[in-house]
Amino acid sequence: MATAVETRSKTRDTRAILNAVQECEPLLVPDEDMDLWEREVRLLLRDSVAVRSLAERILDQGIAYLITAMENPGVDMGPGCTVDIGVHQVILDTPVYFALCEMYNGGRYKHHAPLVRRRRDGIVMRTAEIIRNNGFEIDMELWEVDASDCGPCDEKVPDSH
């Protein structure tokens, strides 16, 4: 078993995290030739992102955000517009999101409670640092692009992000 120091020194792999959900819930993927990571990337490409490498980066950061929010209840967090695309992709694929909640939020549904107005209070870059401290690599370009147009998440709804 890894110690806390060993765990923190290793970067957590969002693709492995997502695909581990598939191992626990094999019916989540209707196609045998595609894992959950590939499914979510293809859904992003179908609906909102034109370039595969960008879709993978956005999904990576979206998953890192969701897992960190689940593992740190009560911590004020919020992504910018770009990372939020990946967050929404996972939430919209409800069986996948429910399975993540089962594994990382103690089986409880983690609400997504956006505000209409963006907060513009610096939360985006603070969130990136929280995620980094939770063991994930940060794609700084995706966070900095929205740093001045901060996150829309409402920290006042219980167990929400």
Secondary structure, 3 states (H helix, E strand, C coil): CCCHHHHHHCCECHHHHHHHHHHHCHHHCCCCCCCHHHHHHHHHHHHCCCCHHHHHHHHHHHHHHHHHHHHCCCCCCCCCHHHHHHHHHHHHCHHHHHHHHHHHCCCCCCECCECCCCCCCCHHHHHHHHHHHCCECCCHHHHHCCCCCCCCECCCCCCEC
